[in-house]
Amino acid sequence: MTDISTGRGAAPTSGFRREVGPIPLMFISLGSIIGSGWLLGALTAASAAGGASVLSWLLAGVVMVLLALVHAELAAAYPFAGGTARYPKLAFGTLAGFAAGWVGWLQAATLAPIEVEAALSYLDHIWPGLVNADGALTGRGLGIGIALIAVFTIVNILGVQWLAESNRITMLWKTAVPVLTVIVLLAVSFHAGNFTAGGGFAPFGAHGVFAALPLGVIFALQGFEQAVQLGSESRNPQRDLPRAVIGAVLIGTVIYIGLEIAFIGALNPANLLNGWSAPVGKGDFGPYATLATTLGLGWLAIILYIDAFVSPAGTGLVYEGTSARLAYALGHSGQVPRSVAKISKRGVPWVALLLAFVVGIVCFLPFPSWQGFVSLVTSAVVMMYGFAPVTLMALRRSDPDRVRPYRLKGASVISPLAFIAASEIIYWTSWPTVEKLLILIAVGLAIFGLYYLFGNRTRRQPLDARAMLWVLPWFIGLGVISYLGQYGGIGVIPPWVDLIVVAVFALAVFYVGVRLALPPERVAEELMIEEIDTATQQATI
């Protein structure tokens, strides 16, 4: 049997089947990165930052690479299903682990309905009646949306091999269309003067560059962790997971920067005479298709409308499986009812998939449009990512002897920088969004508290509440700074000073968090629990 305390050998953590190779793993991450964000992100970024929106994509790419490097070491050393929810539990215990898992599950569970809404909103231009004037789904649109979520669920229930193969097919299309769009737009129409039109290269200053990040830029590039969530289903996780997450981020960043350059260059200069409020001319959906039609590229517009269904649908398919694995991780750890972690004979968490199906349908109701989802999901996903840098350094202290097939060089510098970057992005999402996220976190902690008090007492684990001495201050402190700051707040903290305040605050929280990690014996105990559960589940598969 594998020695989990040292990480020697392959350490399966559940009854999942190791069937996914390196290329499908990278495609799963890249398939999440290339979704509705590429269809809509360039327009929202340009409207917020003008020509300097290219810098927004570059900055987002740097941040995501830092976070991907951190996840790469964790994924190789601890190849668990639903890894982003389970790493913090190893390092900080039950309560902090639930907080990380809850935030991760929130963003994953809402991503599939977001992608469906994006697809239907785009297709409404050629098949009217799917969304109303406010961007909300009509009765017809709701019916189609539910049907799509059902298809995603069925494909995932059939097994991870079905998920990987179906994603491989859609990825070829999803990657080819953006690349084709960049090449065609650059060749047919490129106005270099557009990058300095409407008030100069950065008409809204640095504020615009930063504000563009949560308006679709970070949303578009997030998703690299999907390969991490399938850690228990990778053939060779120690080798393949780091390559998958880092490769997906680098490829996605290059594609998105190319798309933004091509988009801005292809705009009609007349539309920018009065600024960037309506760079395409009219409408907030279908910007690339509108450009293609304006330039006489009807064939490209048709391809883009087809892709408006394929790209979001492919991403939604992946996230339906991801949310199920995060829910599985919470159930597997005893933080929610263990029934959520039931594995089928095909090796998939079928109860968690059904839960994801129900949540996906509910999410169609309270949110009015694609834009209504994006900022909230961006703040949630970045907060989920933010746990990883602290967790990495904490586990290096508490589990120093573990074999790390991929060891991040300069982690002592990269990890705090990644945590600062994540905290800054949460701040940039604006106070109204941060406020909503904090409310949802409070709801999750309340649910956990009720289950802990009244749930199965025989499986009750120590709370390890000491670790929350960095988690809660991080949550609450970001909320206070956001309220007092320049992005949707009351503006008490001056510009640039606010960014310094966030950075200093985040750095302090980071080092406090690392010092509050569980002692080595408790980490070894958590890993032993994983080993026992593995043996038990393998005996039943």
MOTA-V397906 format. One record per run of one state. SS is the DSSP state (helix for helix, strand for strand, loop for the rest). FROM is the first residue (numbers start at 0). LEN is the number of residues. If there is no record, write none. Layout:
# MOTA-V397906
ss->{SS:SS}
from->{FROM:FROM}
len->{LEN:LEN}
This chain:
# MOTA-V397906
ss->{loop:strand:loop:strand:loop:strand:loop:helix:loop:helix:loop:strand:loop:helix:loop:helix:loop:strand:loop:strand:loop:helix:loop:helix:loop:helix:loop:helix:loop:helix:strand:helix:strand:loop:helix:loop:helix:loop:helix:loop:helix:loop:helix:loop:helix:loop:helix:loop:helix:loop:helix:loop:helix:loop:helix:loop:helix:loop:helix:loop}
from->{0:2:3:7:8:19:20:21:33:35:77:80:81:82:92:93:123:130:131:136:137:138:157:159:188:191:196:204:221:225:229:230:233:234:236:266:268:272:286:294:297:332:337:341:349:366:369:398:410:428:430:454:456:459:464:484:496:515:519:540}
len->{2:1:4:1:11:1:1:12:2:42:3:1:1:10:1:30:7:1:5:1:1:19:2:29:3:5:8:17:4:4:1:3:1:2:30:2:4:14:8:3:35:5:4:8:17:3:29:12:18:2:24:2:3:5:20:12:19:4:21:1}
